[in-house]
Amino acid sequence: MLDVILAGVTKKYKDQVVVDDISLKIGNGELLALVGHSGCGKTTMLRLIAGLSQPDKGKILIGGQESARLKARKREIVMVFQENLLFPHLNVADNIAFGLKMGGVSKKERVKRAQEMLNLVRLPGLAGRYPSQLSGGQQQRVSLARALALEPKILLLDEPLSNLDPKLRDELRDLILLLHRRFKMTTVLVTHDRDEAMMMADRIAVMYYGSLLQVGKPVDIYCRPVSSEVANLFGQCNYITGFLKGSEFQTEDYRFTVPVLKKGGRVEACVRTEHIKIIRPISDRPSGVVIEKKFSGGYSLLKVSLGGMNLIAKDDNLFDLHVGDRVGLDIDWPQVHFNQV
Protein backbone atom coordinates (compact mmCIF):
# COMPACT_ATOMS: atom_id res chain seq x y z
CA MET A 1 0.00 0.00 0.00
CA LEU A 2 1.08 3.56 -0.66
CA ASP A 3 -0.17 6.91 0.53
CA VAL A 4 -0.52 9.95 -1.71
CA ILE A 5 0.22 13.51 -0.62
CA LEU A 6 -0.59 16.58 -2.69
CA ALA A 7 1.16 19.70 -1.41
CA GLY A 8 0.03 23.03 -2.86
CA VAL A 9 -0.72 21.51 -6.25
CA THR A 10 -1.85 23.86 -9.04
CA LYS A 11 -2.57 22.95 -12.66
CA LYS A 12 -3.42 25.34 -15.49
CA TYR A 13 -4.57 24.77 -19.04
CA LYS A 14 -3.55 27.91 -20.93
CA ASP A 15 -4.86 30.70 -18.68
CA GLN A 16 -7.48 28.62 -16.88
CA VAL A 17 -6.69 27.30 -13.39
CA VAL A 18 -8.17 23.78 -13.22
CA VAL A 19 -6.65 22.69 -9.90
CA ASP A 20 -5.98 25.54 -7.50
CA ASP A 21 -3.42 25.16 -4.71
CA ILE A 22 -4.74 21.85 -3.38
CA SER A 23 -3.19 20.08 -0.40
CA LEU A 24 -4.56 16.66 0.47
CA LYS A 25 -3.35 13.41 2.00
CA ILE A 26 -4.85 10.08 0.88
CA GLY A 27 -3.94 7.41 3.40
CA ASN A 28 -2.67 3.88 2.89
CA GLY A 29 -5.55 1.61 1.92
CA GLU A 30 -8.08 4.45 1.97
CA LEU A 31 -10.91 4.84 -0.51
CA LEU A 32 -11.32 8.53 -1.21
CA ALA A 33 -14.15 9.83 -3.39
CA LEU A 34 -13.63 13.04 -5.36
CA VAL A 35 -17.02 14.69 -5.86
CA GLY A 36 -18.05 17.87 -7.64
CA HIS A 37 -19.85 19.31 -10.62
CA SER A 38 -18.63 18.69 -14.18
CA GLY A 39 -15.48 20.63 -14.97
CA CYS A 40 -14.44 21.20 -11.35
CA GLY A 41 -11.08 19.45 -11.79
CA LYS A 42 -11.77 15.91 -10.55
CA THR A 43 -10.34 14.05 -13.55
CA THR A 44 -7.36 16.42 -13.70
CA MET A 45 -6.60 15.46 -10.10
CA LEU A 46 -6.53 11.78 -11.11
CA ARG A 47 -4.27 12.52 -14.08
CA LEU A 48 -1.88 14.41 -11.83
CA ILE A 49 -1.69 11.53 -9.35
CA ALA A 50 -1.23 9.03 -12.20
CA GLY A 51 1.58 11.10 -13.72
CA LEU A 52 -0.31 11.67 -16.98
CA SER A 53 -0.06 15.42 -16.27
CA GLN A 54 2.47 17.39 -14.25
CA PRO A 55 1.56 20.17 -11.80
CA ASP A 56 2.55 23.73 -12.60
CA LYS A 57 3.12 24.37 -8.90
CA GLY A 58 3.44 22.19 -5.82
CA LYS A 59 4.43 18.57 -5.59
CA ILE A 60 2.92 15.11 -5.32
CA LEU A 61 4.43 12.44 -3.08
CA ILE A 62 3.74 8.75 -3.72
CA GLY A 63 4.78 6.63 -0.78
CA GLY A 64 7.04 9.45 0.40
CA GLN A 65 8.79 9.91 -2.96
CA GLU A 66 8.22 12.87 -5.23
CA SER A 67 6.22 11.55 -8.17
CA ALA A 68 8.05 13.65 -10.77
CA ARG A 69 11.15 11.55 -10.09
CA LEU A 70 9.36 8.23 -10.44
CA LYS A 71 9.09 6.52 -13.80
CA ALA A 72 5.52 5.72 -14.76
CA ARG A 73 5.99 1.95 -14.50
CA LYS A 74 7.47 2.29 -11.00
CA ARG A 75 4.55 4.27 -9.62
CA GLU A 76 2.47 1.11 -9.12
CA ILE A 77 -0.59 3.15 -10.12
CA VAL A 78 -3.32 2.07 -12.53
CA MET A 79 -6.16 4.25 -13.81
CA VAL A 80 -9.53 2.95 -15.01
CA PHE A 81 -11.26 5.44 -17.29
CA GLN A 82 -14.95 6.17 -17.75
CA GLU A 83 -14.73 4.68 -21.25
CA ASN A 84 -13.44 1.13 -20.99
CA LEU A 85 -10.80 1.56 -23.77
CA LEU A 86 -10.56 -2.17 -24.49
CA PHE A 87 -8.68 -3.22 -27.61
CA PRO A 88 -11.39 -4.38 -30.06
CA HIS A 89 -9.03 -6.77 -31.92
CA LEU A 90 -8.00 -8.62 -28.74
CA ASN A 91 -10.14 -11.12 -26.88
CA VAL A 92 -10.93 -10.68 -23.21
CA ALA A 93 -8.00 -12.72 -21.93
CA ASP A 94 -5.51 -10.85 -24.11
CA ASN A 95 -6.99 -7.51 -23.10
CA ILE A 96 -6.51 -8.37 -19.43
CA ALA A 97 -2.98 -9.64 -20.04
CA PHE A 98 -1.89 -6.75 -22.26
CA GLY A 99 -0.16 -4.78 -19.51
CA LEU A 100 1.56 -7.94 -18.28
CA LYS A 101 2.84 -8.63 -21.78
CA MET A 102 4.28 -5.12 -22.01
CA GLY A 103 5.96 -5.76 -18.67
CA GLY A 104 7.71 -8.89 -19.93
CA VAL A 105 5.65 -11.45 -18.02
CA SER A 106 5.78 -14.96 -19.52
CA LYS A 107 2.86 -16.23 -21.58
CA LYS A 108 2.13 -19.02 -19.11
CA GLU A 109 1.91 -16.54 -16.24
CA ARG A 110 -0.19 -14.14 -18.32
CA VAL A 111 -2.76 -16.83 -19.10
CA LYS A 112 -2.90 -17.85 -15.47
CA ARG A 113 -3.27 -14.29 -14.20
CA ALA A 114 -5.93 -13.42 -16.77
CA GLN A 115 -8.07 -16.38 -15.70
CA GLU A 116 -7.60 -15.49 -12.04
CA MET A 117 -8.80 -11.96 -12.75
CA LEU A 118 -11.79 -13.23 -14.73
CA ASN A 119 -12.78 -15.44 -11.82
CA LEU A 120 -12.34 -12.48 -9.49
CA VAL A 121 -14.67 -10.20 -11.47
CA ARG A 122 -17.15 -13.06 -11.95
CA LEU A 123 -16.69 -13.56 -15.69
CA PRO A 124 -15.00 -17.00 -15.70
CA GLY A 125 -16.24 -18.22 -19.08
CA LEU A 126 -15.62 -15.17 -21.26
CA ALA A 127 -11.88 -15.37 -21.92
CA GLY A 128 -12.30 -15.98 -25.66
CA ARG A 129 -14.91 -13.32 -26.36
CA TYR A 130 -14.20 -9.93 -27.92
CA PRO A 131 -15.30 -6.56 -26.49
CA SER A 132 -18.07 -6.19 -29.08
CA GLN A 133 -19.61 -9.40 -27.76
CA LEU A 134 -19.86 -8.07 -24.20
CA SER A 135 -22.44 -5.94 -22.43
CA GLY A 136 -21.45 -2.57 -20.97
CA GLY A 137 -21.23 -4.04 -17.49
CA GLN A 138 -19.07 -6.92 -18.69
CA GLN A 139 -16.74 -4.54 -20.53
CA GLN A 140 -16.28 -2.47 -17.39
CA ARG A 141 -15.52 -5.61 -15.39
CA VAL A 142 -12.86 -6.56 -17.95
CA SER A 143 -11.36 -3.07 -17.64
CA LEU A 144 -11.22 -3.53 -13.88
CA ALA A 145 -9.67 -6.99 -14.28
CA ARG A 146 -7.01 -5.56 -16.62
CA ALA A 147 -6.13 -2.97 -13.99
CA LEU A 148 -6.00 -5.50 -11.14
CA ALA A 149 -3.84 -7.89 -13.15
CA LEU A 150 -0.99 -5.40 -12.74
CA GLU A 151 -1.33 -5.66 -8.95
CA PRO A 152 -1.37 -1.89 -8.39
CA LYS A 153 -0.92 -0.36 -4.99
CA ILE A 154 -2.94 2.67 -6.04
CA LEU A 155 -6.13 2.37 -8.11
CA LEU A 156 -7.65 5.44 -9.77
CA LEU A 157 -11.24 5.19 -10.98
CA ASP A 158 -12.68 7.89 -13.24
CA GLU A 159 -16.48 7.55 -13.04
CA PRO A 160 -16.34 3.82 -13.88
CA LEU A 161 -20.06 3.25 -13.26
CA SER A 162 -21.62 6.27 -14.93
CA ASN A 163 -22.55 4.51 -18.19
CA LEU A 164 -24.31 1.56 -16.55
CA ASP A 165 -27.94 1.01 -15.70
CA PRO A 166 -28.88 1.14 -11.98
CA LYS A 167 -28.82 -2.62 -11.34
CA LEU A 168 -25.42 -3.12 -12.98
CA ARG A 169 -24.10 -0.03 -11.23
CA ASP A 170 -25.06 -1.49 -7.84
CA GLU A 171 -23.44 -4.84 -8.66
CA LEU A 172 -20.19 -3.31 -9.89
CA ARG A 173 -20.07 -0.86 -6.99
CA ASP A 174 -20.22 -3.76 -4.54
CA LEU A 175 -17.55 -5.61 -6.52
CA ILE A 176 -15.18 -2.63 -6.48
CA LEU A 177 -15.63 -2.32 -2.73
CA LEU A 178 -14.95 -6.02 -2.28
CA LEU A 179 -11.77 -5.87 -4.38
CA HIS A 180 -10.58 -2.68 -2.71
CA ARG A 181 -10.83 -4.30 0.70
CA ARG A 182 -9.39 -7.62 -0.45
CA PHE A 183 -6.27 -6.10 -2.03
CA LYS A 184 -6.04 -3.20 0.46
CA MET A 185 -5.34 -0.77 -2.35
CA THR A 186 -5.27 2.98 -1.93
CA THR A 187 -8.19 3.94 -4.16
CA VAL A 188 -9.35 7.29 -5.52
CA LEU A 189 -12.82 7.32 -7.05
CA VAL A 190 -14.09 10.21 -9.16
CA THR A 191 -17.89 10.32 -9.22
CA HIS A 192 -20.77 12.73 -9.62
CA ASP A 193 -23.15 10.26 -7.96
CA ARG A 194 -23.67 11.30 -4.34
CA ASP A 195 -25.02 7.87 -3.28
CA GLU A 196 -22.03 6.14 -4.82
CA ALA A 197 -19.66 8.40 -2.88
CA MET A 198 -21.55 8.05 0.40
CA MET A 199 -21.79 4.26 0.25
CA MET A 200 -18.26 3.54 -0.97
CA ALA A 201 -15.86 6.10 0.43
CA ASP A 202 -13.95 6.23 3.69
CA ARG A 203 -13.69 9.97 3.08
CA ILE A 204 -15.11 12.38 0.53
CA ALA A 205 -13.29 15.38 -0.96
CA VAL A 206 -15.67 17.97 -2.41
CA MET A 207 -14.26 20.06 -5.27
CA TYR A 208 -15.64 23.34 -6.55
CA TYR A 209 -14.05 25.18 -9.48
CA GLY A 210 -10.63 23.67 -8.84
CA SER A 211 -10.60 24.10 -5.06
CA LEU A 212 -11.34 21.78 -2.16
CA LEU A 213 -14.36 22.97 -0.19
CA GLN A 214 -14.50 20.17 2.38
CA VAL A 215 -12.84 16.84 3.12
CA GLY A 216 -14.31 14.43 5.64
CA LYS A 217 -16.19 11.26 6.40
CA PRO A 218 -19.47 10.81 4.51
CA VAL A 219 -21.56 11.44 7.64
CA ASP A 220 -19.73 14.72 8.28
CA ILE A 221 -20.10 15.88 4.68
CA TYR A 222 -23.83 15.12 4.76
CA CYS A 223 -24.72 16.30 8.24
CA ARG A 224 -22.23 19.16 8.64
CA PRO A 225 -21.65 20.75 5.22
CA VAL A 226 -19.50 23.87 5.37
CA SER A 227 -21.43 25.64 2.62
CA SER A 228 -24.55 25.45 0.49
CA GLU A 229 -22.39 24.25 -2.43
CA VAL A 230 -21.39 21.17 -0.43
CA ALA A 231 -24.90 20.60 0.94
CA ASN A 232 -26.53 20.77 -2.50
CA LEU A 233 -24.28 18.03 -3.88
CA PHE A 234 -25.65 15.58 -1.33
CA GLY A 235 -29.39 16.00 -1.50
CA GLN A 236 -32.05 18.62 -1.05
CA CYS A 237 -31.57 21.10 1.72
CA ASN A 238 -33.70 23.97 2.96
CA TYR A 239 -31.85 27.15 3.89
CA ILE A 240 -33.29 29.33 6.63
CA THR A 241 -31.48 32.55 7.51
CA GLY A 242 -31.85 34.03 10.95
CA PHE A 243 -30.09 34.87 14.21
CA LEU A 244 -28.90 32.53 16.96
CA LYS A 245 -29.10 33.74 20.52
CA GLY A 246 -28.59 31.18 23.25
CA SER A 247 -31.07 28.41 22.59
CA GLU A 248 -33.24 30.45 20.27
CA PHE A 249 -33.14 30.68 16.49
CA GLN A 250 -34.99 33.76 15.29
CA THR A 251 -36.23 34.20 11.74
CA GLU A 252 -38.30 37.02 10.32
CA ASP A 253 -41.55 35.25 11.20
CA TYR A 254 -40.71 32.61 13.82
CA ARG A 255 -38.73 31.80 16.93
CA PHE A 256 -37.48 28.23 17.31
CA THR A 257 -35.96 26.52 20.33
CA VAL A 258 -32.73 24.82 19.27
CA PRO A 259 -29.82 23.08 21.03
CA VAL A 260 -27.61 25.67 22.73
CA LEU A 261 -24.74 26.58 20.39
CA LYS A 262 -21.50 28.32 21.29
CA LYS A 263 -21.60 30.66 18.30
CA GLY A 264 -24.39 33.15 17.85
CA GLY A 265 -25.13 35.92 15.40
CA ARG A 266 -26.43 35.74 11.86
CA VAL A 267 -26.50 32.15 10.56
CA GLU A 268 -27.90 29.98 7.82
CA ALA A 269 -29.58 26.76 8.89
CA CYS A 270 -29.26 23.79 6.53
CA VAL A 271 -32.37 21.69 7.11
CA ARG A 272 -32.50 18.40 5.19
CA THR A 273 -35.91 17.35 3.85
CA GLU A 274 -35.94 14.24 6.05
CA HIS A 275 -35.42 16.40 9.15
CA ILE A 276 -38.82 18.04 8.68
CA LYS A 277 -41.72 15.92 9.84
CA ILE A 278 -45.18 16.58 8.43
CA ILE A 279 -47.77 16.65 11.22
CA ARG A 280 -51.33 17.85 11.67
CA PRO A 281 -51.49 21.60 12.38
CA ILE A 282 -50.94 22.40 16.06
CA SER A 283 -51.33 25.85 17.61
CA ASP A 284 -47.83 26.02 19.10
CA ARG A 285 -46.02 24.68 16.00
CA PRO A 286 -45.37 26.44 12.67
CA SER A 287 -47.81 25.54 9.93
CA GLY A 288 -48.08 26.27 6.22
CA VAL A 289 -49.88 25.44 3.02
CA VAL A 290 -48.87 22.69 0.58
CA ILE A 291 -48.17 24.39 -2.77
CA GLU A 292 -46.59 21.45 -4.61
CA LYS A 293 -46.53 17.65 -4.29
CA LYS A 294 -44.28 15.13 -6.05
CA PHE A 295 -44.80 11.40 -5.53
CA SER A 296 -41.65 9.27 -5.34
CA GLY A 297 -42.61 5.72 -4.43
CA GLY A 298 -42.38 5.28 -0.67
CA TYR A 299 -42.75 8.98 0.05
CA SER A 300 -43.82 12.30 -1.41
CA LEU A 301 -41.91 15.56 -1.55
CA LEU A 302 -44.03 18.47 -0.41
CA LYS A 303 -43.28 22.14 -0.93
CA VAL A 304 -44.87 24.04 1.94
CA SER A 305 -45.32 27.80 2.00
CA LEU A 306 -44.48 28.95 5.51
CA GLY A 307 -44.54 32.67 6.17
CA GLY A 308 -42.10 34.26 3.74
CA MET A 309 -40.32 31.02 2.80
CA ASN A 310 -40.94 27.74 1.02
CA LEU A 311 -39.68 24.52 2.61
CA ILE A 312 -39.34 21.07 1.02
CA ALA A 313 -40.26 18.17 3.32
CA LYS A 314 -40.63 14.43 2.95
CA ASP A 315 -44.06 13.00 3.63
CA ASP A 316 -44.17 9.26 4.28
CA ASN A 317 -47.70 9.19 2.89
CA LEU A 318 -49.36 8.74 6.28
CA PHE A 319 -51.63 11.64 5.38
CA ASP A 320 -53.55 11.92 2.16
CA LEU A 321 -52.33 15.43 1.46
CA HIS A 322 -53.06 17.60 -1.55
CA VAL A 323 -52.06 21.00 -2.83
CA GLY A 324 -53.88 23.62 -0.76
CA ASP A 325 -53.96 21.59 2.48
CA ARG A 326 -52.60 23.17 5.65
CA VAL A 327 -49.99 21.11 7.50
CA GLY A 328 -47.86 21.44 10.59
CA LEU A 329 -44.07 21.17 10.47
CA ASP A 330 -41.90 19.62 13.17
CA ILE A 331 -38.20 20.33 12.57
CA ASP A 332 -35.64 18.02 14.17
CA TRP A 333 -33.34 20.84 15.26
CA PRO A 334 -30.59 18.65 16.79
CA GLN A 335 -29.97 17.33 13.25
CA VAL A 336 -29.77 20.82 11.70
CA HIS A 337 -26.41 22.32 10.81
CA PHE A 338 -25.76 26.06 11.17
CA ASN A 339 -23.18 28.06 9.21
CA GLN A 340 -22.15 31.62 9.98
CA VAL A 341 -23.09 34.12 7.26
FENFENKA-V954724 format. One record per pair of residues at least 6 apart in sequence whose ideal C-beta (glycine too) atoms are under 8 Angstrom apart, sorted by the first residue. I is the first residue (numbers start at 1). J is the second residue. Records with the same first field share a line. If there is no record, write none. Layout:
I->J / J
This chain:
1->28 / 29 / 153 / 184 / 185 / 186
2->28 / 62 / 63 / 76 / 153 / 154 / 186
3->25 / 26 / 27 / 28 / 61 / 63 / 64 / 186
4->25 / 26 / 49 / 60 / 61 / 62 / 154 / 186 / 188
5->24 / 25 / 26 / 60 / 61
6->22 / 23 / 24 / 25 / 45 / 48 / 49 / 58 / 60
7->23 / 58 / 59 / 60 / 61
8->21 / 22 / 23 / 57 / 58 / 59
9->19 / 21 / 22 / 23 / 48 / 55 / 57 / 58 / 59 / 60
10->17 / 19 / 20 / 21 / 22 / 55 / 56 / 57 / 58
11->17 / 18 / 19 / 41 / 44 / 48 / 53 / 55 / 56
12->18 / 56
17->210
18->41 / 44 / 210
19->41 / 44 / 45 / 48 / 55 / 210
20->41 / 209 / 210 / 211
21->57 / 58 / 211
22->45 / 58 / 210 / 211 / 212
23->58
24->205 / 212 / 215
26->32 / 186 / 188
27->186
28->186
29->184 / 185 / 186
30->186 / 187 / 202 / 203
31->177 / 180 / 187 / 188 / 189 / 200 / 201 / 202
32->187 / 188 / 189 / 201 / 202 / 203 / 204 / 205
33->188 / 189 / 190 / 191 / 196 / 197 / 200 / 201 / 203 / 204 / 205
34->42 / 45 / 46 / 188 / 189 / 190 / 191 / 205 / 207
35->42 / 191 / 192 / 194 / 197 / 204 / 205 / 206 / 207 / 233
36->42 / 192 / 206 / 207 / 208 / 233
37->192 / 208 / 233
38->192
40->207 / 208 / 209 / 210
41->207 / 209 / 210
42->158 / 190 / 207
43->158 / 190
44->53
45->188 / 190 / 207
46->79 / 156 / 158 / 188 / 190
47->53 / 79
48->54 / 55 / 60
49->60 / 62 / 67 / 77 / 154 / 156 / 188
50->75 / 77 / 79 / 156
51->67 / 70 / 72 / 75 / 77
52->79
54->68
59->66 / 67 / 68
60->66 / 67 / 68
61->67
62->70 / 75 / 77 / 154
63->153
67->75
73->103
75->154
76->151 / 152 / 153 / 154
77->152 / 153 / 154 / 155 / 156
78->99 / 147 / 148 / 150 / 152 / 154 / 155 / 156
79->147 / 156 / 157 / 158
80->143 / 144 / 147 / 155 / 156 / 157 / 158 / 160
81->143 / 158 / 160
82->158 / 159 / 160 / 162 / 163
83->163
84->131 / 139 / 140 / 142 / 143
85->143
86->95 / 131 / 139 / 142 / 143 / 146
87->94 / 95 / 98 / 131
88->130 / 131 / 132
89->130
90->98 / 130
91->127 / 128 / 129 / 130
92->114 / 118 / 123 / 126 / 127 / 128 / 129 / 130 / 131 / 134 / 142
93->111 / 114 / 115 / 118 / 127 / 128
94->114
95->131 / 142 / 146
96->113 / 114 / 117 / 118 / 142 / 145 / 146 / 149
97->105 / 110 / 111 / 113 / 114 / 149
98->146
99->146 / 149 / 150
100->109 / 110 / 113 / 114 / 149 / 150
101->110
103->150
105->113
113->149
114->127 / 145 / 149
115->124 / 127
117->145 / 146 / 148 / 149
118->124 / 126 / 127 / 145
120->145 / 148 / 179
121->141 / 142 / 144 / 145 / 148 / 175 / 179
122->141 / 175
123->138 / 141 / 142 / 145
126->134 / 138 / 142
131->139 / 142
134->142
135->168
136->163 / 164 / 168
137->164 / 168 / 171 / 172
140->160 / 161 / 163 / 164 / 172
141->172 / 175
143->160
144->160 / 172 / 175 / 176 / 179
147->155
148->155 / 179 / 183
151->183
152->185
153->185 / 186
154->185 / 186 / 187 / 188
155->180 / 185 / 186 / 187 / 188
156->187 / 188 / 190
157->176 / 187 / 188 / 189 / 190
158->190
159->190 / 191 / 192
160->172 / 176 / 189
161->168 / 169 / 172 / 173 / 191 / 193 / 196
162->191 / 192 / 193
164->172
169->196
173->196 / 199 / 200
176->187 / 189 / 200
177->200
179->185
180->187
189->196 / 197 / 200 / 201
191->197
194->233 / 234 / 235
197->204 / 218
198->204 / 218 / 221 / 222 / 234
201->218
202->217
203->215 / 216 / 217 / 218
204->215 / 216 / 217 / 218 / 221
205->212 / 214 / 215
206->212 / 213 / 214 / 215 / 221 / 229 / 230 / 233
207->213
208->229
213->226 / 227 / 229 / 230
214->221 / 225 / 226 / 227 / 230
216->224
221->230 / 234
222->234 / 235
223->335 / 337
224->337
225->231 / 234 / 237 / 270 / 337 / 339
226->339
227->339
228->237 / 239 / 268 / 270
231->237 / 270
235->272 / 273
236->272 / 273 / 301 / 312
237->270 / 271 / 272 / 273
238->269 / 270 / 271 / 272 / 273 / 276 / 311 / 312
239->268 / 269 / 270 / 271
240->251 / 268 / 269 / 271 / 309 / 311
241->251 / 266 / 267 / 268 / 269 / 341
242->249 / 250 / 251 / 252 / 266 / 267 / 269
243->249 / 250 / 264 / 265 / 266 / 267
244->250 / 258 / 261 / 263 / 264 / 265 / 267 / 338
245->264
246->260 / 264
247->257 / 258 / 259 / 260
248->255 / 256 / 257 / 258
249->255 / 256 / 257 / 258 / 267 / 269 / 333 / 338
250->256
251->307 / 309
252->307 / 308
253->306 / 307 / 308
254->286 / 307
256->331 / 333
257->333
258->333 / 336
259->333 / 334
261->338
263->338 / 340
265->340
266->340 / 341
267->338 / 339 / 340 / 341
268->338 / 339 / 341
269->336 / 337 / 338
270->336 / 337 / 338 / 339
271->311 / 331 / 336
272->335
273->301 / 312 / 313 / 314
274->314
275->331 / 332 / 335 / 336
276->311 / 312 / 313 / 314 / 329 / 330 / 331 / 332
277->313 / 329 / 330 / 331 / 332
278->302 / 313 / 314 / 315 / 316 / 318 / 319 / 321 / 327 / 328 / 329 / 330
279->285 / 327 / 328 / 329 / 330
280->319 / 327 / 328
281->287 / 326 / 327 / 328
282->328
285->328 / 329 / 330
286->306 / 307 / 328 / 329
287->306 / 326 / 327 / 328 / 329
288->304 / 305 / 306 / 307 / 311 / 326 / 327 / 329
289->304 / 305 / 324 / 325 / 326 / 327
290->302 / 303 / 304 / 321 / 322 / 323 / 324 / 325 / 326 / 327
291->303 / 304 / 305 / 310 / 323
292->302 / 303 / 323
293->300 / 301 / 302 / 303 / 321 / 322 / 323
294->300 / 301
298->316 / 317
299->314 / 315 / 316 / 317
300->314 / 315 / 317 / 321
301->312 / 313 / 314 / 315
302->312 / 313 / 314 / 315 / 321 / 327
303->310 / 311 / 312
304->310 / 311 / 312 / 313 / 327 / 329
306->329
311->329
313->329
315->321
319->327
321->327
